[in-house]
């Protein structure tokens, strides 16, 4: 798939965003080792020199792709919302639309655990996810002063993301999310 024509919010993506999306797709489908300047450029429909121009190093390209994937997933699944009903309400849709983002993030995490990539990047992303869950809790009246409940809820969502990638059963995942929202409703009362 050539990403040069893809748009978001009615505007064409910048060449840098197209390159990042191409890197995410390649890493998710084929693994981190398949992310090369030439492969990313071909997927994005640009010259490979543009990849080097925007990112300098392959490591920087992968770091930025990981950050973009995390931001898109966080926004896409609706971690930061104003009602419990909205919380993770687009989880299944977001994961089905771009499962490659999730696979990239799991791959990056396992690489960091093995010591091949910096763990600080992973920790920052997880802290960001947990913070968004905590912001939702503050909005809906769930008392969580030290963030432990937000960390637990995000751990459940993280595991559910992996299960959704394994089972690929939308209804199963939606039912689990319904139970999670029910629990959160009880915490808010």
N, C-alpha and C positions, 0 to 999 in steps of 0.2 A: 504494500500500500504506500503510495506516495503521499506525504503529508503536506505538500506545498499548497494544496487547495483547502485544507481543513480550516475551519473558523471557530471562534469562540465568542459568544455574546455578540454575534453579528459582525465582528471585525476579524480580518485575517491575522493569523498568528505571526509573530516576528520570526525571522529566520532562526534566532537563538531558541525560541520556544519550540519551533518545529524540530530542531536538532535534539533538544531535550526529550521531546515526545518520542522521537525515533529511537533514541538511546534507551528509553524506558521500555518501548515495545520489544526491541532486540534483546535486552537483558532479561525481560520477563519470559520471552518465548524461547530463547536460545542459551541464556546464561551470560554472566558477566564477561567471560572470556570472548564472547562473540561481538562485544562492543568495541569496534575499531573505528578509526576516523572514516575509512572508506565505507564501511557498512552503514554507519550513521548517516553519512552524506548521501549515499544511494537511497536510503529509506526516506530521507527528507527531500530528496530531489535537488540537492545543491552540490557544489564541488567540495572535495575533502579539505581543501585549504581553508574553507570557511569554518570548519569545525575547529581547527587549530587556532584560527583567528579569535573565535569567541571564547575558547576554553583554555588554550595553551597546552594543557596536559590532559591525558586520558583520565587521570585521577580527579582532576577538577571537573571534567565532564560528568563522571560518575557521581561525584559529590553533589553537583547541582541537579542531576537527574533524580537522585535519591530525595533531595529536598523538595523538588517539584512534585514528585510522586506522593510524598507524605502530605504536602499542602493540598493537593487535589483530592486525595482520599479523605482527609479531615473535613474539607469543605463538602465533598461529594456525599459523604455518609451522614452529614449533619450532626456533628458532635457538639457544636455550640449553637444552641437554640433557646427559645424562651418558654417552651412548654414540654412536658414529658411526652406528649403525643407526637411531637415533632422529632424527638431524640432518636437518632439513627433511623429515621423514617425512610431514607433513600439508600440504606445500606446495601440491599440486594441489587437494586438497580445500578448503583455506582460500581459495585464489584463486577457485575456482569458486563458492564460497559467497558471496563478496562481492568481485567484481572491481572494484566501484566504489571501494573503498578504494585499490586500486593505481592506478587512473586518477586519482583525486584527488591522490595523492602525486606521480605523474609530472607532472600539470598544475601543481601547486604548485612543483615543481622547475624546470620550464621557465619559469614566471613569475618565479621568483627569479633565474634565469640572465639573463633579459631586464631585470632591475632593477625589476620591478613589485612584488615582495615581498621581505622581508628574507631574505638568504642564511643568516644565523645560525640560523634555525629549521631549515633544511634540513641544515646542517652538524651541528647537535645530534642530529637524528634519525639521520643516517648514522653518527655516532660511536656512538650507542646501539646500532644494529644491529651494527656492527663489534665493539663491546665484548661483546655477547652471543655472537657467534661466537668471540671470543677466550676467553670463559669456558668454552665447550664445549671448545675446544682444550686449555685447562688441565686440564679434567676427564678428557680422553681421552689425555693425554700427548703432544700435539703441541707441539713447542718453537717458540714464536713470540714471543720477548721484546720485539720492537719493534712487533708487530701488523701487519706487512706481509702476512703470509700470510692473516690474518683479513680484512684489507682486500681482498685479491685474491679470496678466496672469496666475500665479500659482493658484490663487483663482478660476479662470475659469477652469483650468485643474482639480483641486480638486473636484469641483462641477461636472465636466464632468465624473470623475471617479465614483462618486456616481450614476449619471444617467446611466452610462454604466452598473453598477451592477444591477440597477433596470430594465432598458429596455432590456438589452442584445441584442441590435440590432447594429451589427457591422457597417453597412452602415450609420445609423443615426449618430453614433459617429464619423466616418470618415468624414462625411460631415461637422460636427461642427468643427472638427480639420482643415479642408480645409479653412473654413471661418476664423478661428483664424490665420492660416499661412498667409492668404491674408491680414489681418489687420497688421500683423507683417511686411510683405513686404512693405506695405504703410508707416509704421513708419520708415523703414530703408531707404527709398528714400529721 
